[in-house]
């Protein structure tokens, strides 16, 4: 892999849903805010 062209990878990215549910995942962003998650989407309930 070439040096200095890849974005930083955050292993503990905090994902926050509008319903208040939070979980962690890996991402190139340190924090993600979403409108729908598996806790509040009608398909999963």
N, C-alpha and C positions, 0 to 999 in steps of 0.2 A: 504494500500500500504506500502511496505517496505521502510524505510528511506534510503537515500543515494545510491539508485541503478538506479534511473530514471534520464535521461538527463534533463538539463535545457531547458525549453520551452520559446521561444522568441515570444511574441505576435505581435511584429512589425518587422518581418523579411522582409528585402528589397530584392525584386526579380528584377534583371536587365537583360534585353534581349539584344542580339547582335544588334538588330535594334535601341536600345536606349529607348525603352518603359520600364517603371518601375511601380511596384505596390507593395503593402505590403500584407503579409499573416502571418499565424502562422506556426512556424517550430522549430525544435531543432537546426537549424543553424541560426546564426545572419544575414547572407547574402548569397543569391543564385544567380548564374549567369547561364542563359540558352541561348541556341542557337535559339530557336523558341518559339514564344508566339502567343496568339490569335490575336495580332495586325499585325503580319507579315506572318503568316502561310497562304498558298493559300486556304485552306479549309474555313477559316473564312473571307477572303476578297471578 
